[in-house]
Structures are given as C-alpha cells and as structure tokens.
C-alpha cells in the first residue's frame, strides 16, 4: 500500500482478490440468507435497465461489496446488486466489514459511520470508479421518517417501537418489488454517472 496525503492508499485489486465470490458469501451466511435469496429470486432487471447496463459491459468494471449478513440493508441491496452485475457482466467480491475495517474505514458514511453495504466499483487497474451505499436516497428518507416517529430514546416503549419499525421495514424490503426497483435505479444511476 502507498501513502497518499497522509492516508493509506489501498490497492483495490488486492482487496478484490481477497474477497469471496457471491457463492462463497451466500454459503457462509448464517443470518438473513433465505430472505436475501427470496429477494434475489423475485427481482429481475427491467429491459430498460438491461439496455442501460449494456454501456457498462464494455468498461470491464468489477465491484467490491463491504457487508455483513445480519444487516437488513445488505439483505435488501446485495441481491439487487447481484442481478445488476449479472446484467452488466461484472465480477463481484464480498468482504465482511468487521474483518476488513482498514478498508471499511476508507468508506465511512458521513465520515463517521461504518454503515453497510458499500459497493465500490473499480476498473481493471483497481481504480475506484464510483461508490454506492449504504441505501438509496428514497430508502434513507423512508428509514429517517420511521425513526423520526419513534418516541424519545429514554421512553419506556422506545426499544419495542424501534424493533417494530425494523420488522416492518424488513417485511417491506422482502415483499415490495417497487422498493427493489428503487434500489436498482439508484445503483444503476450511480454506476453510469
């Protein structure tokens, strides 16, 4: 690794080689596996999305995914990404966030949060082309609205209501195909900008 302006410049090709294939990642999952696979089976890229992704094919891009199987956002976003990489002819590798903090800490959300998943799109030389995550803007707004409606953290029913919110979001993530398309559109727009 080289030092760049006082920060370690990571060789993304080395991280890519270190990562798990989609099959290896899925086989290693102990949480949310069935839910993720259900979304994967249910989601298909639209004809328009596939056409848009044709222009990505010739770029030979690859994607590194920072993730963990317990994460609800990963449960939603990772299977959508898998369908996108299939349509775009990209290779994908998965790295577990908690085992790869050196890389994760280069991709903090708002400069402070190790929020996941993070999708790092790279070219053949290992140069970062774009980064997406941890949520589509519309999904972030939905989560923020739900959190805003929660009682104060000190309230006796806060934890109960927070759990109910996350269960409700998880159910919507698994069943609402419009959410799947929202995520796909967000990833694709980021990828072709």
C-alpha positions in Angstrom: 0.0 0.0 0.0 1.1 3.5 -0.8 0.7 6.5 1.4 -1.4 9.3 -0.1 -1.7 12.6 1.6 -1.2 11.0 5.0 -3.8 8.3 4.3 -3.1 4.8 3.3 -4.0 4.4 -0.4 -5.4 0.9 -0.7 -4.8 -1.3 -3.6 -8.4 -2.2 -4.5 -7.2 -5.0 -6.8 -5.7 -6.7 -3.8 -8.9 -6.3 -1.8 -10.8 -7.7 -4.8 -8.6 -10.8 -4.9 -9.1 -11.2 -1.1 -12.9 -11.1 -1.4 -15.4 -14.0 -1.5 -17.3 -14.8 -4.6 -21.1 -14.4 -4.4 -21.5 -18.2 -3.9 -18.9 -18.3 -1.2 -20.5 -15.3 0.6 -24.0 -16.8 0.4 -22.7 -20.2 1.6 -21.1 -18.5 4.6 -24.3 -16.7 5.6 -25.9 -17.6 8.9 -28.4 -14.7 9.1 -30.9 -13.4 6.5 -29.9 -16.0 3.9 -33.4 -17.1 3.0 -34.7 -13.6 3.0 -31.8 -12.4 0.7 -32.3 -15.3 -1.6 -36.0 -14.6 -1.8 -35.4 -11.1 -3.0 -32.8 -12.4 -5.4 -35.3 -14.9 -6.9 -38.1 -12.3 -7.0 -36.1 -9.4 -8.6 -35.3 -9.1 -12.3 -33.7 -6.1 -14.0 -36.1 -4.4 -16.3 -35.5 -4.4 -20.1 -34.6 -0.7 -19.8 -32.1 -1.3 -17.0 -30.5 -4.1 -19.0 -30.2 -1.8 -22.0 -28.6 0.9 -19.9 -26.2 -1.6 -18.4 -25.0 -2.6 -21.9 -22.9 0.5 -21.9 -21.3 -0.7 -18.6 -20.3 -4.1 -20.0 -17.5 -2.6 -22.3 -15.9 -0.9 -19.3 -15.0 -4.2 -17.7 -15.9 -2.9 -14.2 -15.9 -5.0 -11.1 -17.4 -4.4 -7.7 -16.3 -4.9 -4.1 -19.0 -5.3 -1.5 -18.4 -4.4 2.1 -21.2 -6.2 4.0 -22.4 -8.4 6.9 -25.2 -11.0 6.8 -27.0 -9.6 9.8 -27.6 -6.2 8.1 -31.1 -5.5 6.9 -29.9 -3.1 4.2 -27.5 -5.8 3.0 -30.4 -8.2 2.8 -32.2 -5.8 0.5 -29.3 -4.3 -1.5 -27.0 -7.2 -2.1 -29.4 -9.4 -4.1 -30.4 -6.4 -6.3 -26.7 -5.8 -6.9 -26.2 -9.4 -7.9 -28.9 -9.1 -10.6 -27.3 -5.8 -11.8 -23.8 -7.4 -12.1 -25.3 -10.3 -14.0 -26.9 -7.9 -16.5 -23.7 -5.8 -16.7 -21.3 -8.7 -17.0 -19.3 -7.6 -13.9 -17.4 -9.7 -11.4 -18.2 -9.2 -7.7 -16.4 -10.0 -4.5 -17.7 -9.7 -0.9 -15.7 -8.6 2.1 -17.1 -8.8 5.6 -17.0 -5.3 7.2 -15.9 -6.4 10.7 -12.9 -8.4 9.3 -11.8 -5.6 6.9 -12.0 -2.4 9.0 -8.9 -0.9 7.2 -10.9 -0.8 4.0 -14.2 0.0 5.7 -12.8 3.0 7.4 -12.0 4.5 4.0 -15.7 4.4 3.1 -17.4 5.8 6.2 -20.9 7.2 5.8 -20.9 10.9 6.7 -17.3 10.4 7.7 -18.2 8.6 10.9 -20.4 5.6 10.4 -19.4 2.1 9.3 -22.8 1.7 7.6 -23.2 -1.1 5.1 -23.4 -2.3 2.5 -20.9 -0.3 0.5 -20.4 -1.1 -3.2 -17.1 0.0 -4.6 -17.0 -0.1 -8.4 -13.4 -0.4 -9.8 -11.9 -0.7 -13.2 -9.4 -3.4 -14.3 -6.5 -1.3 -12.9 -8.1 -1.2 -9.5 -9.1 2.4 -9.7 -12.3 3.4 -7.9 -14.9 4.4 -10.5 -17.9 5.0 -8.1 -19.2 4.1 -4.7 -22.8 3.4 -3.7 -24.3 2.7 -0.3 -25.5 2.1 2.2 -29.0 3.0 1.0 -30.8 4.5 -1.9 -31.8 8.1 -1.1 -35.5 7.2 -1.1 -34.9 4.3 1.3 -32.9 6.6 3.6 -35.8 9.0 3.6 -38.2 6.2 4.5 -36.0 5.0 7.3 -35.4 8.6 8.6 -39.2 9.2 8.6 -39.8 6.0 10.6 -37.0 6.9 13.1 -38.4 10.4 13.5 -41.8 8.9 14.5 -40.2 6.9 17.3 -40.5 8.0 20.9 -37.5 9.6 22.8 -34.7 7.0 23.4 -35.4 7.3 27.1 -39.1 6.4 26.8 -40.0 3.0 28.2 -41.5 1.9 24.9 -38.6 3.1 22.7 -37.0 -0.3 22.2 -40.3 -2.0 21.5 -41.3 0.6 18.9 -37.8 0.5 17.3 -38.0 -3.3 16.9 -41.4 -3.0 15.4 -40.1 -0.3 12.9 -37.3 -2.6 11.8 -39.5 -5.6 11.5 -41.9 -3.5 9.4 -39.1 -2.3 7.2 -37.7 -5.8 6.8 -41.1 -7.1 5.7 -41.4 -4.3 3.2 -37.8 -5.0 2.0 -38.8 -8.6 1.3 -42.2 -8.1 -0.3 -42.4 -4.7 -2.0 -41.0 -5.0 -5.6 -41.2 -1.2 -6.0 -38.6 -0.9 -3.3 -36.4 -3.4 -5.2 -36.7 -1.3 -8.3 -35.9 1.9 -6.4 -32.7 0.4 -5.2 -31.8 -0.9 -8.6 -32.4 2.5 -10.2 -30.3 4.2 -7.6 -27.3 1.8 -8.1 -27.5 2.0 -11.9 -27.7 5.8 -11.9 -24.6 5.9 -9.6 -22.8 3.5 -11.9 -23.4 5.3 -15.2 -22.9 8.9 -13.9 
